[in-house]
Amino acid sequence: MPTQTSNPHTTLEIPGVAVSAETIKVACSNCNLRELCMPMGLSESELNRIDDLVAVRRKVKRGTPLFRNGEKFSNLFAIRTGFFKTSVASEDGRDQVTGFQMAGEVMGLDGIVNDFHTCDAIALEDAEVCVMPFDRIEELSREVNALQRHVHKIMSREIVRENGVMLLLGSMRAEERLAAFLLNLVQRLHARGFSQNELVLRMTREEIGSYLGLKLETVSRTFSKFAEDGIVEVKQRYVRIVNPDALQDIVNPKVCS
């Protein structure tokens, strides 16, 4: 994607974002992830308007926050590269992982309701995000109907995702939870051009357990069982799904008639 590096002597003032000389201006029309995080079928004039939506691209180092619980909400963030996790602090002080986000997905929607973020968003690896000021999104949504519909779709997708997590935590056994997690992850990666049966886990087993409501030992034991059954091959964080049908059968067992 063609980029233009900002003048090192220029300071850009964007609410809620620390912008350094490393910040890069971007154009949505030339981004290879546009199909994932922006509406399709726009006219040239509409596309030119949307190009003005992204203020800057921001680098986020591994282990550092994109935003924190309690911070004032000003922007949505489209992930260009890298992985993130979102988490909230439980009553006993532990971090409860609420989701994993990857390139082409939009973060920050939690802040819309009360103008403050309600979770932490931490980079699991060095990442880049496109910063989209929300007041600009609202302004453009009144002029470009496709953008308004797309924002609604993104919010609806979050609701569906949260319902899916509730199903995982409420009614599935450990094997079903981990199988569903792996299938979902590899499907999302495949939509971004990656292999449909190989992946490198950016998150730790402990973080997977927190997300799935499982103890670390249970996650490790379930991975080992899948490997023993010939369903997956596991080498540290590298996972190859050998038998995706078997994983699918764990999530949706076939009923004999």
N, C-alpha and C positions, 0 to 999 in steps of 0.2 A: 504494500500500500504506500503510495507516495506520501512523504511526510515533510514537514518543514519544522526545523528546530527553532524554538523561540530564541530571541535575542538574549544573551546572557546578562545584559544590563537592564532587561525589562522585567518588572515584577507584575504578575497577573493576579488580580484580586478576585478569588472565587470563594463564596461562602462555604465554610466547612472543609476546604481543601488546602493543604499545604503545597503550594506550587513552587518548584525549584527551577533552576536553569535547565534541568533535564526534561522538563515538561514539553510535550510535542503536540502540535496542532494536527488534527486528523480530519479526514473527509469520509463520511459514511458511504458515499457512493462508490468509493474505491476499495472498501473493506471486504475481505473474503468471508467475513462472518455476518455480513449484512442480512443474509436470508434468515439467520437465526434470531437476531435481536431487533430487526427493523421490519416494518411492513413492506410487502412486495406490491408490484403493479402500480407504482407511483409515476405520475407524469414528470417530465424533466423539470418543470417549475417547482413541483412539490418536492422533488428530490433535492433541488438546490436549497429549498427552505430547510429541509431536514439536515442538510450538511452543516447548517449553522447551529444545529442543536447541540452537538458535542463541543464542549468548551475546550477541553484539553485531554491528553492521555497521561495518566499518572502511573508511575512505577511503584510497586509495593513489594518490599523485601520479605522473604520467607520469615514467618513467625511474627510479623508486625501487623497491627490492625489497619484495616481500611476505614472502619468506624467502630465506635464503642457504644455500649449501652448507656443511654442518658445523653449522648451528644445531640446537638441540634440538627434536625434534618433539613438539608438544602438540596441534595442531589441524588439522582439515581446513578448507578454505576453498571455499565455493560462490560463484562469481562472479556478482554481481548486474548490474553494468554494467562495460563496458570490455573491453580485450584484454590478454593477458599473453603473454610468451614464457618458456619454460624453457630453460636452457642449462647446459652443463658446460664446464669448462676442459680443453682438450686438453693433451697433454704439452708442446707448444711454446708454451703460454700463450694460445693463441687460444680464443675462446668458440665452442663448437659448439652451435648451436641444436637442441634436441631436440623442441620442440613449440610450438604456438600454441594458447592457450586463450581461450574467449569466454564470454559470459553463459550461465548455466545449466549450466556444467561445474564439476567439483570438482577442486581442486588440493591437493597435499600428501601424496598417497598414497605418494610415494617415501620418506617418513620412517617408515612403519610398520615396516619390516623390522628396522631397527637403532636406532630412536628418534632418528635424526638425519637431517636433509634431505641429499640427495645431489645437489642441483642448485640453481641460482639461479632464482627466479621474479621477473621484472621487468615492471612495468606499461608497456605500449606507449602508453597514453593514461590520463588520469585515470579511476580505476576505484573500484568499491565491492565488497567481499566480505562474505559472512556467515561469521562465525567460529564453528566447531563443535568444541568440545573433544572430543578423540577418546575420552577415558575415559568421557565422557557418552554418546557414540555406542555404545561397547561395552556400557555398562549398559543403555541403551534397547533395543539389539538383542536382548538376552536376553528382553525383555518384549514387543517388537513384532516378530514374525517378518518382516513385510513390510519393515521397515527393514534387517534383516540380509540378506535376499535382495537388496535394492537396493544395499547396499554391495558385495556380491559381484558384482553386475552391473557396477557402476562399475569395479571392479578388473579384471573380465574384459574390459571395453571398452578399458581401457588396454593389456592384453596384445594384443588384436586390433589396436589402433592401432600398437603397436610392431612387430608382425609386418608390417603394411602399409608402415611406413617402411623396414623391412629389404628388402622387395620393391622399393620405389622405388629404394633405393640400390644394390641388388645386380644388378638385371636390366633396368632401364629406361633408354632413351636420354633425353637432355636434354628433348626435346619431350614425351615421355611423362610425365616427372616433373613438368614444369610444368603440363601439361594435367590430370593427376590431382590436383595440388595445388589448382588453381583450381576444379575440379569439387567436390572435397571441401569447400572453403571455402564456396562458394556454397550447397551443399546444407545445411551446418550453419547458415548464416545464414538460409536459407529456413525451416528448422524453427523459427526464432525470430521468424518473421513478416516477415522482410525480403524484398526482391526476389529472384527466382530467377535473374536474369541480370545484376544490377548489384551492384557492391561497391566499397567504398573500402578499399584495403590499409592496414592499420594498421602493418604491418611494412615495412622497407626491402627493396629488391632484394638487398642484401647479406645480410640476415637470411634471406630466402627461399633464397638460394644456399647459405648455411650449412646450413639444414635439409635441402635437397634434394641436398647434396653436389655443388654446381655453383659455378663461379667467377662473380663478379659480371658479368663481360663476357658469359658464356654465358646468364645469366638475361636480361640486357637484349637480347641478340641474338635470343633465342627469343621474347620478348614482341614484338619488332619483326616477326619472321617471322609470328607469329600475326596481327598487325595487317595486314600486307601481304596475307595470304591471306584477309582478310575474316572471320576467326574471332572476333576481339575488337577493341574500340576501347579505346585506352589514352590517358589524359590525366593524366600524372603518376601519382598513386596511385588515380585513378578508373579502374575497369575495367568495361566492358560486354561481356558475352558475346553476340555477335551470332549465332553458330552453335554452340549447345551440342552438336548431333549430331556436328559435325566434331571438337570436342574429345573427345567420347566415342569416336569412331573412332580417334583418335590413341592413346588408352589401350588400347582393345580393337578392333584393326583387324578388319574383316570379311574372312572367308575366302571366296574365290570357289570354288564347287564345279563 
